[in-house]
Amino acid sequence: MKAIEIQNLRKVYKTDIGKKETTALNGISLSVTEGEVFGFLGPNGAGKTTTIKILIGLMTPTSGTARLFDQEITNESVRSKIGFLPETPSFYEYLTGTEILSFYGQLFDLPKNEIKARTAALLKQVGLESSAHLQLRKFSKGMLQRIGIAQALINDPALVILDEPMSGLDPIGRKEMRELILALKAQGKTIFFSSHIIHDVEMICDRVGILAKGKLLGIGHLDEIRQNDETLEECFIRLVQKEGVA
């Protein structure tokens, strides 16, 4: 089954009267199979976050369709299968790691004993077991990203959507995030994450989609979109220059 199915998706932002409209997405189509790690690669302003907001129901497309697990994205039952980490998560900074996960568990109406068990397991999984009772205002950027991953998993989702999860992390933090994503894949989860950090995408993704200025320039396994011995970075530059998007 396809975890994500997008067909001819367009999003046009209307500006003030007399000003030109802005096309954020220009008819993109892609699919993600269950169990994949799919990297959505593109520079800032490419349309990655707009796509993600449509997928999680925070924004409606101008035209085209987006489905999750063969269901409309407005279907409440399918939303319960999604875990989401925004690019710049905002938490109640005076809560502890344990308290914030308990809070999100309550939002999903999970039983108290299940919340307690999942909270402990997730804190261990993301390497924050020793910081369980530390207030989030004392967390580093990397720790906040990891607690963000934990909150995205509190409902045991089948599909995990991450918007720029490596952004702002140092090399160690990025390595830890890559390892977390691969661990989620090993659990059978589907991961769709956006990034402008080409190296991270190249290291862990089964397939990638390359987006620039709302256009999907290429999609497939790395060996399908790269030519000869070129790196993913070289492939990205070639596609962007070929289309005249840059």
DRENPA-3360 file (N, C-alpha, C; in nm, 2 decimals, always signed):
BEGIN
1 = MKAIEIQN = +0.08/-0.12/+0.00/+0.00/+0.00/+0.00/+0.09/+0.13/+0.00 ~ +0.04/+0.23/-0.06/+0.11/+0.36/-0.06/+0.07/+0.43/+0.07 ~ +0.18/+0.47/+0.14/+0.16/+0.55/+0.26/+0.12/+0.69/+0.22 ~ +0.18/+0.74/+0.11/+0.15/+0.88/+0.06/+0.13/+0.87/-0.09 ~ +0.02/+0.93/-0.14/-0.01/+0.94/-0.28/-0.05/+1.08/-0.31 ~ +0.04/+1.15/-0.39/+0.01/+1.29/-0.43/+0.00/+1.29/-0.58 ~ -0.11/+1.36/-0.63/-0.13/+1.37/-0.77/-0.16/+1.52/-0.81 ~ -0.07/+1.57/-0.90/-0.09/+1.70/-0.96/-0.12/+1.81/-0.85;
9 = LRKVYKTD = -0.05/+1.81/-0.75/-0.07/+1.90/-0.64/-0.02/+2.04/-0.67 ~ -0.11/+2.14/-0.66/-0.08/+2.28/-0.68/-0.12/+2.36/-0.56 ~ -0.04/+2.46/-0.53/-0.08/+2.56/-0.42/-0.04/+2.69/-0.47 ~ -0.14/+2.78/-0.48/-0.11/+2.92/-0.52/-0.15/+3.01/-0.40 ~ -0.06/+3.09/-0.36/-0.09/+3.19/-0.25/-0.14/+3.32/-0.32 ~ -0.25/+3.37/-0.27/-0.30/+3.49/-0.32/-0.25/+3.61/-0.24 ~ -0.20/+3.71/-0.30/-0.14/+3.82/-0.23/-0.24/+3.94/-0.23 ~ -0.19/+4.05/-0.20/-0.28/+4.17/-0.20/-0.33/+4.20/-0.34;
17 = IGKKETTA = -0.44/+4.28/-0.35/-0.50/+4.31/-0.48/-0.40/+4.39/-0.56 ~ -0.39/+4.34/-0.69/-0.29/+4.41/-0.78/-0.16/+4.35/-0.78 ~ -0.13/+4.26/-0.69/+0.00/+4.20/-0.68/+0.00/+4.06/-0.74 ~ +0.11/+4.01/-0.79/+0.12/+3.88/-0.86/+0.10/+3.77/-0.76 ~ +0.03/+3.66/-0.80/+0.01/+3.54/-0.72/+0.14/+3.47/-0.71 ~ +0.16/+3.39/-0.60/+0.28/+3.31/-0.58/+0.24/+3.17/-0.59 ~ +0.31/+3.09/-0.68/+0.29/+2.95/-0.69/+0.39/+2.87/-0.61 ~ +0.34/+2.81/-0.50/+0.43/+2.74/-0.41/+0.46/+2.60/-0.46;
25 = LNGISLSV = +0.35/+2.54/-0.51/+0.36/+2.40/-0.57/+0.30/+2.40/-0.71 ~ +0.38/+2.35/-0.80/+0.34/+2.36/-0.94/+0.31/+2.22/-1.00 ~ +0.20/+2.15/-0.95/+0.16/+2.03/-1.01/+0.25/+1.91/-0.98 ~ +0.29/+1.89/-0.86/+0.38/+1.78/-0.82/+0.30/+1.65/-0.80 ~ +0.36/+1.54/-0.84/+0.30/+1.41/-0.82/+0.41/+1.32/-0.76 ~ +0.38/+1.24/-0.66/+0.48/+1.15/-0.60/+0.40/+1.05/-0.51 ~ +0.47/+0.94/-0.49/+0.41/+0.84/-0.40/+0.52/+0.78/-0.31 ~ +0.48/+0.74/-0.19/+0.58/+0.68/-0.09/+0.52/+0.55/-0.05;
33 = TEGEVFGF = +0.59/+0.44/-0.06/+0.55/+0.31/-0.02/+0.57/+0.28/+0.13 ~ +0.48/+0.21/+0.19/+0.50/+0.18/+0.33/+0.63/+0.12/+0.36 ~ +0.70/+0.16/+0.46/+0.83/+0.11/+0.50/+0.95/+0.18/+0.45 ~ +0.92/+0.28/+0.36/+1.03/+0.35/+0.30/+1.08/+0.47/+0.39 ~ +1.20/+0.50/+0.36/+1.25/+0.63/+0.41/+1.26/+0.72/+0.28 ~ +1.18/+0.82/+0.28/+1.17/+0.91/+0.16/+1.23/+1.05/+0.19 ~ +1.33/+1.09/+0.12/+1.38/+1.22/+0.14/+1.33/+1.32/+0.04 ~ +1.28/+1.43/+0.09/+1.22/+1.54/+0.01/+1.32/+1.65/+0.01;
41 = LGPNGAGK = +1.40/+1.66/-0.09/+1.52/+1.74/-0.09/+1.49/+1.87/-0.17 ~ +1.54/+1.98/-0.12/+1.52/+2.11/-0.19/+1.58/+2.22/-0.11 ~ +1.61/+2.34/-0.17/+1.66/+2.45/-0.10/+1.54/+2.52/-0.02 ~ +1.58/+2.61/+0.06/+1.47/+2.69/+0.14/+1.38/+2.76/+0.03 ~ +1.25/+2.75/+0.06/+1.16/+2.81/-0.03/+1.12/+2.73/-0.15 ~ +1.16/+2.60/-0.15/+1.13/+2.51/-0.26/+0.98/+2.47/-0.26 ~ +0.91/+2.47/-0.15/+0.78/+2.42/-0.14/+0.76/+2.29/-0.05 ~ +0.87/+2.26/+0.02/+0.87/+2.14/+0.10/+0.77/+2.15/+0.22;
49 = TTTIKILI = +0.78/+2.26/+0.29/+0.69/+2.27/+0.41/+0.55/+2.29/+0.36 ~ +0.52/+2.35/+0.25/+0.39/+2.36/+0.20/+0.33/+2.23/+0.17 ~ +0.41/+2.14/+0.11/+0.36/+2.00/+0.08/+0.33/+1.93/+0.21 ~ +0.42/+1.94/+0.31/+0.39/+1.88/+0.44/+0.27/+1.93/+0.51 ~ +0.25/+2.06/+0.51/+0.13/+2.12/+0.57/+0.00/+2.06/+0.50 ~ +0.01/+2.04/+0.37/-0.11/+1.99/+0.30/-0.13/+1.84/+0.35 ~ -0.02/+1.77/+0.36/-0.03/+1.62/+0.40/-0.09/+1.61/+0.54 ~ -0.06/+1.70/+0.63/-0.11/+1.68/+0.77/-0.24/+1.76/+0.79;
57 = GLMTPTSG = -0.29/+1.82/+0.69/-0.42/+1.88/+0.70/-0.42/+2.02/+0.75 ~ -0.30/+2.09/+0.76/-0.30/+2.23/+0.80/-0.32/+2.33/+0.69 ~ -0.32/+2.28/+0.57/-0.34/+2.37/+0.45/-0.42/+2.29/+0.34 ~ -0.50/+2.36/+0.27/-0.57/+2.30/+0.16/-0.50/+2.33/+0.03 ~ -0.50/+2.24/-0.07/-0.43/+2.26/-0.20/-0.53/+2.35/-0.28 ~ -0.47/+2.42/-0.38/-0.55/+2.49/-0.48/-0.61/+2.39/-0.57 ~ -0.54/+2.29/-0.61/-0.59/+2.18/-0.69/-0.50/+2.06/-0.67 ~ -0.55/+1.95/-0.73/-0.48/+1.82/-0.71/-0.53/+1.75/-0.58;
65 = TARLFDQE = -0.47/+1.63/-0.56/-0.51/+1.55/-0.45/-0.39/+1.49/-0.37 ~ -0.42/+1.47/-0.24/-0.32/+1.40/-0.15/-0.39/+1.30/-0.07 ~ -0.34/+1.18/-0.06/-0.41/+1.07/+0.01/-0.30/+1.00/+0.10 ~ -0.34/+0.96/+0.22/-0.26/+0.88/+0.31/-0.32/+0.75/+0.33 ~ -0.25/+0.64/+0.30/-0.30/+0.50/+0.32/-0.43/+0.49/+0.25 ~ -0.44/+0.54/+0.13/-0.56/+0.53/+0.04/-0.68/+0.60/+0.10 ~ -0.66/+0.69/+0.19/-0.77/+0.77/+0.26/-0.75/+0.92/+0.23 ~ -0.86/+0.99/+0.23/-0.85/+1.13/+0.22/-0.78/+1.19/+0.35;
73 = ITNESVRS = -0.70/+1.29/+0.33/-0.62/+1.35/+0.44/-0.71/+1.41/+0.55 ~ -0.84/+1.43/+0.51/-0.93/+1.49/+0.61/-1.00/+1.38/+0.70 ~ -0.97/+1.26/+0.66/-1.03/+1.14/+0.74/-0.96/+1.14/+0.88 ~ -1.04/+1.14/+0.98/-0.99/+1.15/+1.12/-0.91/+1.02/+1.15 ~ -0.96/+0.91/+1.10/-0.89/+0.78/+1.14/-0.75/+0.78/+1.08 ~ -0.73/+0.84/+0.96/-0.59/+0.83/+0.90/-0.50/+0.93/+0.97 ~ -0.55/+1.03/+1.03/-0.47/+1.13/+1.10/-0.40/+1.07/+1.22 ~ -0.47/+0.97/+1.28/-0.42/+0.90/+1.40/-0.30/+0.82/+1.37;
81 = KIGFLPET = -0.28/+0.79/+1.24/-0.16/+0.71/+1.20/-0.04/+0.80/+1.17 ~ -0.05/+0.93/+1.19/+0.06/+1.02/+1.15/+0.13/+1.07/+1.28 ~ +0.26/+1.08/+1.27/+0.34/+1.15/+1.37/+0.41/+1.26/+1.30 ~ +0.42/+1.38/+1.36/+0.47/+1.50/+1.29/+0.57/+1.58/+1.38 ~ +0.68/+1.61/+1.32/+0.77/+1.71/+1.38/+0.79/+1.83/+1.29 ~ +0.75/+1.95/+1.33/+0.77/+2.07/+1.25/+0.91/+2.11/+1.25 ~ +0.95/+2.20/+1.16/+1.08/+2.25/+1.14/+1.13/+2.32/+1.27 ~ +1.04/+2.40/+1.33/+1.08/+2.47/+1.45/+0.97/+2.44/+1.55;
89 = PSFYEYLT = +0.99/+2.33/+1.62/+0.89/+2.29/+1.72/+0.89/+2.39/+1.84 ~ +0.77/+2.41/+1.89/+0.76/+2.50/+2.01/+0.69/+2.43/+2.12 ~ +0.76/+2.41/+2.23/+0.71/+2.34/+2.35/+0.69/+2.43/+2.47 ~ +0.62/+2.38/+2.56/+0.60/+2.45/+2.69/+0.73/+2.43/+2.77 ~ +0.82/+2.53/+2.77/+0.96/+2.51/+2.81/+0.97/+2.48/+2.96 ~ +0.87/+2.51/+3.04/+0.89/+2.48/+3.18/+0.84/+2.34/+3.22 ~ +0.79/+2.26/+3.12/+0.76/+2.12/+3.14/+0.88/+2.04/+3.12 ~ +0.88/+1.92/+3.19/+1.00/+1.83/+3.17/+0.97/+1.74/+3.05;
97 = GTEILSFY = +1.07/+1.66/+3.01/+1.05/+1.56/+2.91/+0.94/+1.47/+2.93 ~ +0.93/+1.42/+3.05/+0.82/+1.33/+3.09/+0.69/+1.40/+3.08 ~ +0.68/+1.52/+3.13/+0.55/+1.59/+3.13/+0.50/+1.62/+2.99 ~ +0.60/+1.66/+2.90/+0.55/+1.70/+2.77/+0.50/+1.58/+2.69 ~ +0.56/+1.46/+2.71/+0.51/+1.34/+2.64/+0.38/+1.30/+2.70 ~ +0.37/+1.31/+2.83/+0.24/+1.28/+2.89/+0.13/+1.37/+2.84 ~ +0.16/+1.50/+2.82/+0.06/+1.60/+2.77/+0.02/+1.55/+2.63 ~ +0.11/+1.52/+2.54/+0.07/+1.48/+2.40/+0.00/+1.34/+2.41;
105 = GQLFDLPK = +0.03/+1.26/+2.50/-0.04/+1.13/+2.51/-0.19/+1.15/+2.54 ~ -0.21/+1.25/+2.63/-0.35/+1.29/+2.67/-0.42/+1.35/+2.55 ~ -0.35/+1.42/+2.46/-0.42/+1.47/+2.35/-0.47/+1.36/+2.25 ~ -0.40/+1.25/+2.25/-0.45/+1.14/+2.18/-0.54/+1.05/+2.25 ~ -0.58/+1.09/+2.38/-0.67/+1.02/+2.46/-0.62/+0.88/+2.49 ~ -0.49/+0.86/+2.51/-0.44/+0.73/+2.55/-0.46/+0.71/+2.70 ~ -0.48/+0.58/+2.74/-0.49/+0.55/+2.88/-0.37/+0.59/+2.96 ~ -0.39/+0.62/+3.09/-0.28/+0.67/+3.17/-0.16/+0.57/+3.18;
113 = NEIKARTA = -0.19/+0.44/+3.19/-0.09/+0.34/+3.21/-0.01/+0.33/+3.08 ~ -0.08/+0.35/+2.96/-0.02/+0.34/+2.83/+0.07/+0.46/+2.81 ~ +0.03/+0.57/+2.85/+0.11/+0.70/+2.84/+0.24/+0.68/+2.92 ~ +0.23/+0.63/+3.04/+0.34/+0.61/+3.12/+0.44/+0.52/+3.06 ~ +0.39/+0.40/+3.01/+0.48/+0.31/+2.95/+0.55/+0.36/+2.82 ~ +0.47/+0.42/+2.74/+0.52/+0.48/+2.61/+0.62/+0.59/+2.64 ~ +0.59/+0.67/+2.74/+0.68/+0.78/+2.77/+0.82/+0.73/+2.81 ~ +0.82/+0.63/+2.90/+0.95/+0.58/+2.94/+1.03/+0.51/+2.82;
121 = ALLKQVGL = +0.95/+0.44/+2.74/+1.02/+0.37/+2.63/+1.07/+0.47/+2.53 ~ +1.00/+0.58/+2.50/+1.04/+0.67/+2.40/+1.16/+0.76/+2.45 ~ +1.16/+0.79/+2.57/+1.27/+0.87/+2.63/+1.40/+0.78/+2.62 ~ +1.39/+0.65/+2.64/+1.50/+0.57/+2.62/+1.54/+0.56/+2.48 ~ +1.44/+0.54/+2.39/+1.47/+0.53/+2.25/+1.54/+0.65/+2.19 ~ +1.51/+0.77/+2.23/+1.57/+0.89/+2.18/+1.69/+0.94/+2.26 ~ +1.73/+0.86/+2.36/+1.85/+0.89/+2.44/+1.83/+1.00/+2.54 ~ +1.71/+1.02/+2.59/+1.69/+1.12/+2.69/+1.64/+1.07/+2.82;
129 = ESSAHLQL = +1.67/+0.94/+2.84/+1.62/+0.87/+2.97/+1.68/+0.95/+3.09 ~ +1.80/+0.99/+3.09/+1.87/+1.06/+3.20/+1.82/+1.20/+3.22 ~ +1.75/+1.25/+3.12/+1.70/+1.39/+3.12/+1.55/+1.40/+3.13 ~ +1.49/+1.29/+3.18/+1.34/+1.28/+3.18/+1.28/+1.39/+3.26 ~ +1.35/+1.43/+3.37/+1.29/+1.52/+3.46/+1.35/+1.66/+3.45 ~ +1.42/+1.69/+3.34/+1.48/+1.82/+3.32/+1.38/+1.90/+3.24 ~ +1.37/+2.03/+3.28/+1.28/+2.12/+3.21/+1.33/+2.15/+3.07 ~ +1.24/+2.16/+2.97/+1.28/+2.17/+2.83/+1.36/+2.30/+2.80;
137 = RKFSKGML = +1.34/+2.40/+2.89/+1.42/+2.52/+2.87/+1.57/+2.50/+2.89 ~ +1.60/+2.39/+2.95/+1.75/+2.36/+2.97/+1.80/+2.26/+2.86 ~ +1.71/+2.22/+2.77/+1.75/+2.13/+2.66/+1.84/+2.20/+2.56 ~ +1.93/+2.13/+2.50/+2.01/+2.18/+2.39/+1.92/+2.17/+2.26 ~ +1.97/+2.22/+2.15/+1.90/+2.21/+2.02/+1.88/+2.06/+1.98 ~ +1.98/+1.99/+2.00/+1.97/+1.84/+1.97/+1.88/+1.77/+2.05 ~ +1.87/+1.80/+2.18/+1.78/+1.74/+2.28/+1.64/+1.78/+2.24 ~ +1.61/+1.90/+2.20/+1.48/+1.94/+2.17/+1.43/+1.87/+2.04;
145 = QRIGIAQA = +1.52/+1.85/+1.95/+1.49/+1.77/+1.83/+1.45/+1.63/+1.87 ~ +1.52/+1.57/+1.96/+1.50/+1.43/+2.00/+1.37/+1.42/+2.08 ~ +1.34/+1.52/+2.16/+1.21/+1.52/+2.23/+1.09/+1.54/+2.13 ~ +1.13/+1.62/+2.03/+1.03/+1.64/+1.92/+1.00/+1.51/+1.85 ~ +1.10/+1.43/+1.82/+1.08/+1.29/+1.77/+0.99/+1.21/+1.86 ~ +1.02/+1.21/+1.99/+0.95/+1.13/+2.08/+0.80/+1.17/+2.09 ~ +0.77/+1.30/+2.08/+0.63/+1.34/+2.08/+0.56/+1.30/+1.95 ~ +0.64/+1.29/+1.84/+0.58/+1.25/+1.71/+0.55/+1.10/+1.71;
153 = LINDPALV = +0.61/+1.03/+1.81/+0.59/+0.88/+1.81/+0.50/+0.84/+1.93 ~ +0.44/+0.93/+2.01/+0.37/+0.89/+2.12/+0.24/+0.81/+2.09 ~ +0.19/+0.84/+1.97/+0.07/+0.77/+1.93/+0.10/+0.64/+1.84 ~ +0.23/+0.60/+1.84/+0.27/+0.48/+1.77/+0.23/+0.49/+1.62 ~ +0.27/+0.60/+1.55/+0.22/+0.62/+1.41/+0.28/+0.52/+1.31 ~ +0.21/+0.50/+1.20/+0.26/+0.42/+1.09/+0.35/+0.51/+1.00 ~ +0.31/+0.64/+0.99/+0.38/+0.73/+0.91/+0.44/+0.85/+0.99 ~ +0.57/+0.87/+0.98/+0.63/+0.98/+1.05/+0.68/+1.08/+0.95;
161 = ILDEPMSG = +0.63/+1.21/+0.97/+0.66/+1.32/+0.88/+0.75/+1.42/+0.96 ~ +0.87/+1.44/+0.90/+0.96/+1.53/+0.97/+1.00/+1.64/+0.88 ~ +0.99/+1.76/+0.93/+1.02/+1.88/+0.84/+1.16/+1.93/+0.89 ~ +1.26/+1.92/+0.81/+1.39/+1.96/+0.83/+1.45/+1.91/+0.97 ~ +1.45/+1.78/+1.00/+1.49/+1.74/+1.13/+1.63/+1.76/+1.16 ~ +1.72/+1.77/+1.06/+1.86/+1.79/+1.09/+1.90/+1.94/+1.09 ~ +1.81/+2.03/+1.07/+1.84/+2.17/+1.06/+1.89/+2.23/+1.19 ~ +2.00/+2.29/+1.19/+2.06/+2.35/+1.31/+2.14/+2.26/+1.40;
169 = LDPIGRKE = +2.15/+2.13/+1.36/+2.22/+2.04/+1.45/+2.37/+2.03/+1.41 ~ +2.45/+2.01/+1.51/+2.59/+1.99/+1.48/+2.61/+1.85/+1.43 ~ +2.73/+1.81/+1.38/+2.75/+1.68/+1.32/+2.71/+1.57/+1.41 ~ +2.74/+1.57/+1.54/+2.70/+1.46/+1.63/+2.54/+1.45/+1.63 ~ +2.48/+1.57/+1.64/+2.33/+1.57/+1.65/+2.27/+1.52/+1.52 ~ +2.33/+1.55/+1.40/+2.28/+1.50/+1.28/+2.30/+1.35/+1.27 ~ +2.41/+1.30/+1.31/+2.44/+1.15/+1.31/+2.33/+1.08/+1.40 ~ +2.30/+1.14/+1.52/+2.20/+1.08/+1.61/+2.07/+1.08/+1.54;
177 = MRELILAL = +2.03/+1.19/+1.47/+1.90/+1.19/+1.41/+1.89/+1.09/+1.29 ~ +2.00/+1.07/+1.22/+2.00/+0.97/+1.11/+1.98/+0.83/+1.17 ~ +2.05/+0.81/+1.28/+2.03/+0.68/+1.34/+1.89/+0.65/+1.40 ~ +1.83/+0.76/+1.45/+1.69/+0.75/+1.49/+1.60/+0.71/+1.38 ~ +1.62/+0.78/+1.27/+1.53/+0.76/+1.15/+1.55/+0.61/+1.10 ~ +1.67/+0.56/+1.10/+1.69/+0.43/+1.05/+1.63/+0.33/+1.15 ~ +1.64/+0.36/+1.28/+1.58/+0.27/+1.38/+1.42/+0.27/+1.36 ~ +1.36/+0.38/+1.33/+1.22/+0.38/+1.30/+1.19/+0.30/+1.18;
185 = KAQGKTIF = +1.27/+0.30/+1.08/+1.25/+0.22/+0.96/+1.25/+0.07/+1.00 ~ +1.35/+0.04/+1.08/+1.36/-0.10/+1.13/+1.24/-0.15/+1.20 ~ +1.17/-0.06/+1.26/+1.04/-0.09/+1.33/+0.92/-0.11/+1.23 ~ +0.95/-0.08/+1.10/+0.84/-0.09/+1.00/+0.77/+0.03/+0.97 ~ +0.82/+0.15/+1.03/+0.75/+0.27/+1.00/+0.79/+0.34/+0.87 ~ +0.70/+0.42/+0.81/+0.74/+0.49/+0.69/+0.78/+0.63/+0.74 ~ +0.89/+0.68/+0.68/+0.94/+0.81/+0.72/+0.95/+0.90/+0.59 ~ +0.89/+1.01/+0.60/+0.89/+1.11/+0.50/+0.95/+1.24/+0.56;
193 = FSSHIIHD = +1.07/+1.27/+0.52/+1.13/+1.39/+0.58/+1.19/+1.49/+0.47 ~ +1.18/+1.61/+0.50/+1.23/+1.72/+0.41/+1.37/+1.76/+0.46 ~ +1.45/+1.81/+0.37/+1.58/+1.85/+0.41/+1.64/+1.93/+0.29 ~ +1.73/+2.02/+0.33/+1.82/+2.09/+0.23/+1.96/+2.04/+0.25 ~ +1.98/+1.95/+0.34/+2.12/+1.89/+0.37/+2.13/+1.77/+0.29 ~ +2.20/+1.78/+0.17/+2.20/+1.67/+0.07/+2.27/+1.55/+0.13 ~ +2.38/+1.57/+0.20/+2.46/+1.45/+0.25/+2.37/+1.36/+0.34 ~ +2.29/+1.42/+0.43/+2.21/+1.33/+0.52/+2.10/+1.25/+0.43;
201 = VEMICDRV = +2.05/+1.32/+0.33/+1.95/+1.25/+0.25/+2.01/+1.13/+0.18 ~ +2.13/+1.16/+0.13/+2.20/+1.05/+0.05/+2.24/+0.93/+0.13 ~ +2.26/+0.96/+0.26/+2.31/+0.85/+0.35/+2.20/+0.75/+0.39 ~ +2.08/+0.80/+0.41/+1.98/+0.71/+0.47/+1.85/+0.69/+0.39 ~ +1.83/+0.75/+0.28/+1.70/+0.74/+0.21/+1.70/+0.63/+0.11 ~ +1.58/+0.56/+0.10/+1.56/+0.46/+0.00/+1.53/+0.53/-0.14 ~ +1.45/+0.64/-0.13/+1.42/+0.71/-0.25/+1.42/+0.86/-0.21 ~ +1.43/+0.94/-0.32/+1.43/+1.09/-0.29/+1.35/+1.16/-0.40;
209 = GILAKGKL = +1.30/+1.27/-0.36/+1.23/+1.36/-0.46/+1.30/+1.50/-0.45 ~ +1.34/+1.55/-0.56/+1.41/+1.68/-0.57/+1.32/+1.79/-0.61 ~ +1.30/+1.89/-0.53/+1.21/+1.99/-0.55/+1.28/+2.13/-0.55 ~ +1.23/+2.21/-0.64/+1.29/+2.35/-0.65/+1.18/+2.44/-0.71 ~ +1.15/+2.55/-0.63/+1.05/+2.65/-0.68/+0.92/+2.59/-0.72 ~ +0.88/+2.49/-0.64/+0.75/+2.43/-0.66/+0.75/+2.32/-0.76 ~ +0.86/+2.29/-0.83/+0.86/+2.19/-0.93/+0.94/+2.07/-0.88 ~ +0.88/+1.95/-0.91/+0.95/+1.82/-0.88/+1.04/+1.79/-1.00;
217 = LGIGHLDE = +1.17/+1.80/-0.98/+1.26/+1.79/-1.08/+1.31/+1.64/-1.11 ~ +1.30/+1.56/-1.01/+1.33/+1.42/-1.02/+1.29/+1.34/-0.90 ~ +1.26/+1.21/-0.92/+1.22/+1.13/-0.81/+1.26/+0.98/-0.84 ~ +1.30/+0.91/-0.74/+1.34/+0.77/-0.75/+1.45/+0.73/-0.66 ~ +1.49/+0.60/-0.68/+1.61/+0.56/-0.61/+1.73/+0.64/-0.65 ~ +1.83/+0.64/-0.56/+1.95/+0.73/-0.59/+2.01/+0.69/-0.73 ~ +2.02/+0.56/-0.75/+2.08/+0.51/-0.88/+2.00/+0.54/-1.00 ~ +1.87/+0.57/-0.98/+1.78/+0.60/-1.09/+1.79/+0.75/-1.13;
225 = IRQNDETL = +1.82/+0.83/-1.04/+1.82/+0.97/-1.08/+1.97/+1.03/-1.10 ~ +2.07/+0.96/-1.04/+2.20/+1.00/-1.06/+2.26/+0.95/-1.19 ~ +2.35/+1.02/-1.25/+2.41/+0.97/-1.38/+2.55/+0.94/-1.35 ~ +2.60/+0.83/-1.41/+2.74/+0.78/-1.40/+2.78/+0.78/-1.25 ~ +2.88/+0.84/-1.21/+2.93/+0.84/-1.08/+2.91/+0.97/-1.00 ~ +2.81/+1.04/-1.04/+2.79/+1.17/-0.98/+2.73/+1.15/-0.84 ~ +2.76/+1.24/-0.75/+2.70/+1.25/-0.62/+2.56/+1.30/-0.62 ~ +2.48/+1.29/-0.51/+2.35/+1.34/-0.51/+2.35/+1.49/-0.52;
233 = EECFIRLV = +2.46/+1.56/-0.47/+2.47/+1.70/-0.48/+2.49/+1.74/-0.63 ~ +2.57/+1.67/-0.70/+2.59/+1.70/-0.84/+2.47/+1.67/-0.92 ~ +2.39/+1.57/-0.88/+2.26/+1.54/-0.95/+2.17/+1.65/-0.93 ~ +2.16/+1.70/-0.80/+2.07/+1.81/-0.77/+2.10/+1.94/-0.85 ~ +2.23/+1.97/-0.86/+2.27/+2.09/-0.94/+2.24/+2.07/-1.08 ~ +2.26/+1.95/-1.14/+2.24/+1.93/-1.28/+2.09/+1.94/-1.31 ~ +2.00/+1.89/-1.23/+1.86/+1.90/-1.25/+1.81/+2.04/-1.24 ~ +1.86/+2.11/-1.14/+1.81/+2.25/-1.12/+1.86/+2.34/-1.24;
241 = QKEGVA = +1.98/+2.32/-1.28/+2.03/+2.40/-1.39/+1.96/+2.36/-1.52 ~ +1.93/+2.23/-1.54/+1.86/+2.19/-1.67/+1.73/+2.25/-1.68 ~ +1.66/+2.26/-1.57/+1.52/+2.32/-1.57/+1.52/+2.47/-1.57 ~ +1.64/+2.53/-1.55/+1.64/+2.67/-1.54/+1.57/+2.73/-1.42 ~ +1.57/+2.65/-1.31/+1.50/+2.69/-1.19/+1.58/+2.78/-1.11 ~ +1.71/+2.75/-1.10/+1.80/+2.83/-1.02/+1.82/+2.98/-1.07;
% end
